[in-house]
Amino acid sequence: MGQVITRKAGTDRILSIFAKTFAQATARGGDVQAITDARIGDLHTEVAEVEQQYSDARDTDAKLNVALKVRDAESDLEIGAVIDELWNCMGRPAQSVDYQLIVGGGRTDWTAGSPAIQPQLMTVLAANIRQTNHPKLQAKKEEWAHRIEVKAGAQDDAAKSASAAEVLVTTLGMRRRTLAYAAQVALTRLKRDFKNAGMTEAQVHEVIPDVPTSKAAVTPTPNPTPKTTPSDSSTPSDSTAPSTSPEESKTGGK
């Protein structure tokens, strides 16, 4: 007997089977199409709308993440340039507390993290530059801080857009999962409708794809064969050994 896809199947698989069922029923026309429309028509319309929204949201999310990576790369270059200029202006010291108070461990402290968080780190870096009292940095510190803030603002805008797109993809994914559960139930009921209309099992699964439940083959474990030793097979046990010798049997014992 054919099987309707189970709830344990993934969301993508269930929705694919659901869409294929509707398409095949529509191609059949007649009573098959009418029964299908009555049972799953409205749900199919909702699923199709959410699937289009989900596809569009994923495309947008991918594009915005590319844009964020571009802004992140631009920020990384600007951070590196400002830090180099600042160090050169200080006379390229091998060690300097003033320098470390501004940039910490160097460029990677500000660029190695998440692109979504980096704009906030850059705001701190700009503030560190403005707050320095090193005499050689006073003339250009405002310019350096401003350059960092400009790049931080552009990256922050990109990060917010990418975050909003990711949230939309996530929430639409939750809707898809709920609709997949509803679609699986609807397919089960549609099969019952077809059977009630007089269709055979084979005819039903010409419309609703048959998805057999896979069952792992169980290999029976043979019973272990008792091991015997030569002594076991050739030497009688104590319980079967005669209690008297042949000579004793002949003489009746002594």
C-alpha positions as CSV (number, residue, x, y, z in Angstrom):
1,M,0.0,0.0,0.0
2,G,1.3,3.5,-0.9
3,Q,2.3,6.0,1.8
4,V,1.6,9.7,2.2
5,I,4.7,11.6,3.3
6,T,5.0,11.8,7.1
7,R,5.4,14.7,9.4
8,K,8.9,13.6,10.2
9,A,10.0,14.6,6.7
10,G,11.7,18.0,6.3
11,T,9.7,21.2,5.5
12,D,11.1,21.5,2.0
13,R,10.3,17.9,1.1
14,I,6.7,18.1,2.4
15,L,6.0,21.4,0.6
16,S,7.5,20.0,-2.6
17,I,5.2,16.9,-2.4
18,F,2.2,19.1,-1.6
19,A,2.9,21.4,-4.7
20,K,3.4,18.4,-6.9
21,T,0.1,16.8,-5.8
22,F,-1.8,20.0,-6.6
23,A,-0.1,20.3,-10.0
24,Q,-0.9,16.6,-10.9
25,A,-4.5,16.9,-9.8
26,T,-4.9,20.1,-11.8
27,A,-3.5,18.3,-14.9
28,R,-6.0,15.4,-14.4
29,G,-9.0,17.8,-14.2
30,G,-12.5,16.5,-13.7
31,D,-13.5,15.0,-10.3
32,V,-9.8,14.6,-9.2
33,Q,-9.2,18.3,-9.6
34,A,-12.5,19.2,-7.9
35,I,-11.8,17.0,-4.9
36,T,-8.3,18.4,-4.6
37,D,-9.5,22.0,-4.9
38,A,-12.1,21.4,-2.2
39,R,-9.6,19.9,0.2
40,I,-6.3,21.8,-0.3
41,G,-7.1,24.7,-2.7
42,D,-7.1,27.4,-0.1
43,L,-4.0,26.0,1.7
44,H,-2.2,25.7,-1.6
45,T,-2.8,29.4,-2.3
46,E,-1.4,30.4,1.1
47,V,1.6,28.1,0.8
48,A,2.4,29.5,-2.7
49,E,2.3,33.0,-1.3
50,V,4.6,32.2,1.6
51,E,7.0,30.3,-0.6
52,Q,7.3,33.3,-2.9
53,Q,7.9,35.6,0.1
54,Y,10.5,33.3,1.5
55,S,12.3,33.0,-1.8
56,D,12.3,36.8,-2.2
57,A,13.5,37.3,1.4
58,R,16.4,34.9,1.0
59,D,17.5,36.7,-2.2
60,T,17.3,40.0,-0.4
61,D,19.2,38.6,2.6
62,A,22.0,37.3,0.4
63,K,22.4,40.6,-1.4
64,L,22.4,42.6,1.8
65,N,25.0,40.4,3.4
66,V,27.2,40.9,0.4
67,A,26.7,44.7,0.8
68,L,27.6,44.3,4.5
69,K,30.8,42.5,3.7
70,V,31.8,45.2,1.2
71,R,31.3,47.9,3.9
72,D,33.2,45.8,6.4
73,A,36.1,45.5,4.0
74,E,36.1,49.2,3.5
75,S,36.0,49.9,7.2
76,D,38.9,47.4,7.8
77,L,41.0,49.3,5.3
78,E,40.2,52.7,6.9
79,I,41.0,51.4,10.4
80,G,44.3,50.1,9.2
81,A,45.2,53.3,7.4
82,V,44.3,55.5,10.4
83,I,46.2,53.3,12.9
84,D,49.3,53.4,10.6
85,E,49.1,57.2,10.2
86,L,48.7,57.6,13.9
87,W,51.7,55.4,14.7
88,N,53.8,57.2,12.1
89,C,52.9,60.5,13.5
90,M,54.0,59.4,17.0
91,G,57.4,58.5,15.5
92,R,56.8,54.7,15.1
93,P,57.5,53.9,18.7
94,A,58.4,50.3,19.6
95,Q,56.3,50.6,22.7
96,S,53.9,53.3,23.8
97,V,51.3,53.4,26.5
98,D,49.5,56.3,24.7
99,Y,49.4,54.3,21.5
100,Q,48.0,51.2,23.2
101,L,45.4,53.2,25.1
102,I,44.1,54.3,21.7
103,V,44.3,51.1,19.6
104,G,44.8,48.3,22.2
105,G,46.4,45.4,20.5
106,G,46.3,46.9,17.0
107,R,44.1,46.6,13.9
108,T,42.7,43.1,14.6
109,D,41.2,44.2,17.9
110,W,38.8,46.3,15.8
111,T,38.3,44.2,12.7
112,A,38.3,40.5,13.6
113,G,34.8,40.4,15.1
114,S,31.3,40.2,13.7
115,P,30.6,42.8,10.9
116,A,27.3,43.6,12.7
117,I,29.2,44.6,15.9
118,Q,32.2,46.3,14.3
119,P,30.5,49.7,13.9
120,Q,30.1,50.0,17.7
121,L,33.7,49.1,18.2
122,M,34.7,51.7,15.6
123,T,32.7,54.3,17.6
124,V,34.8,53.5,20.6
125,L,38.0,53.7,18.6
126,A,37.0,57.2,17.3
127,A,36.4,58.2,20.9
128,N,39.8,56.9,22.0
129,I,41.5,59.0,19.3
130,R,39.6,62.1,20.4
131,Q,40.5,61.6,24.0
132,T,44.3,61.2,23.6
133,N,46.5,63.9,25.0
134,H,49.6,62.9,23.1
135,P,51.1,66.2,21.8
136,K,52.0,64.8,18.4
137,L,48.4,63.7,17.7
138,Q,46.5,66.8,18.5
139,A,46.6,68.4,15.1
140,K,45.0,65.4,13.2
141,K,43.1,63.5,15.9
142,E,39.7,65.0,14.9
143,E,40.2,64.1,11.3
144,W,41.1,60.5,12.1
145,A,38.2,60.2,14.4
146,H,35.8,61.6,11.8
147,R,37.1,59.2,9.1
148,I,36.5,56.2,11.4
149,E,33.0,57.5,12.2
150,V,32.0,57.9,8.6
151,K,32.9,54.3,7.8
152,A,31.2,53.1,11.0
153,G,28.0,54.8,10.0
154,A,27.9,53.3,6.5
155,Q,28.6,49.8,7.9
156,D,26.0,50.2,10.7
157,D,23.4,51.1,8.1
158,A,24.3,48.0,6.1
159,A,24.3,45.8,9.3
160,K,20.8,47.0,10.3
161,S,19.5,46.2,6.8
162,A,21.1,42.8,6.8
163,S,19.8,42.0,10.3
164,A,16.2,43.0,9.3
165,A,16.4,40.7,6.3
166,E,17.7,37.8,8.4
167,V,14.8,38.3,10.9
168,L,12.3,38.2,8.0
169,V,13.9,34.9,6.6
170,T,13.7,33.4,10.1
171,T,10.0,34.3,10.7
172,L,9.0,33.2,7.2
173,G,10.8,29.9,7.9
174,M,8.7,29.4,11.0
175,R,5.5,30.0,8.9
176,R,6.7,27.5,6.3
177,R,7.2,24.9,9.0
178,T,3.7,25.4,10.3
179,L,2.2,25.3,6.8
180,A,4.2,22.1,6.1
181,Y,2.5,20.4,9.0
182,A,-0.9,21.5,7.8
183,A,0.0,20.3,4.3
184,Q,0.9,16.9,5.5
185,V,-2.4,16.5,7.3
186,A,-4.3,17.8,4.3
187,L,-2.6,15.2,2.0
188,T,-3.6,12.5,4.4
189,R,-7.2,13.7,4.3
190,L,-7.1,14.1,0.5
191,K,-6.1,10.5,0.1
192,R,-9.1,9.5,2.2
193,D,-11.3,11.7,0.0
194,F,-10.0,10.0,-3.1
195,K,-10.6,6.5,-1.6
196,N,-14.2,7.5,-0.6
197,A,-14.7,8.6,-4.2
198,G,-13.9,5.1,-5.4
199,M,-10.3,5.5,-6.5
200,T,-7.9,2.6,-6.1
201,E,-4.7,2.8,-4.1
202,A,-2.7,2.9,-7.3
203,Q,-4.9,5.7,-8.8
204,V,-4.6,7.7,-5.6
205,H,-0.8,7.6,-5.7
206,E,-0.7,8.7,-9.4
207,V,-1.8,12.0,-7.9
208,I,-0.3,12.0,-4.4
209,P,3.4,10.9,-4.7
210,D,4.0,7.7,-2.9
211,V,6.7,8.2,-0.2
212,P,7.5,4.8,1.4
213,T,8.6,4.8,4.9
214,S,12.2,3.5,5.0
215,K,12.8,0.8,7.6
216,A,16.2,-0.4,8.4
217,A,16.6,-4.1,7.6
218,V,17.0,-6.2,10.7
219,T,19.4,-9.1,10.4
220,P,18.5,-11.9,12.8
221,T,21.4,-12.8,15.1
222,P,22.1,-16.6,14.9
223,N,22.1,-18.5,18.2
224,P,25.6,-19.2,19.3
225,T,26.7,-22.8,18.7
226,P,28.1,-24.4,21.9
227,K,31.8,-25.1,21.7
228,T,33.0,-28.6,22.5
229,T,36.5,-29.8,23.2
230,P,37.9,-33.2,22.3
231,S,37.7,-34.2,26.0
232,D,34.0,-33.2,26.1
233,S,33.1,-35.5,23.1
234,S,35.3,-38.5,23.9
235,T,35.5,-38.8,27.7
236,P,32.4,-39.7,29.6
237,S,31.5,-37.6,32.5
238,D,31.8,-38.7,36.0
239,S,28.0,-39.2,36.2
240,T,28.1,-41.8,33.4
241,A,31.3,-43.7,34.4
242,P,30.8,-47.2,35.8
243,S,31.2,-47.4,39.6
244,T,33.1,-50.7,39.5
245,S,35.8,-52.1,37.4
246,P,35.2,-55.0,35.0
247,E,37.1,-57.4,37.2
248,E,34.9,-56.4,40.2
249,S,31.8,-57.0,38.1
250,K,32.9,-60.5,37.2
251,T,33.9,-61.5,40.8
252,G,31.1,-59.7,42.4
253,G,33.5,-57.4,44.2
254,K,35.8,-58.1,47.1
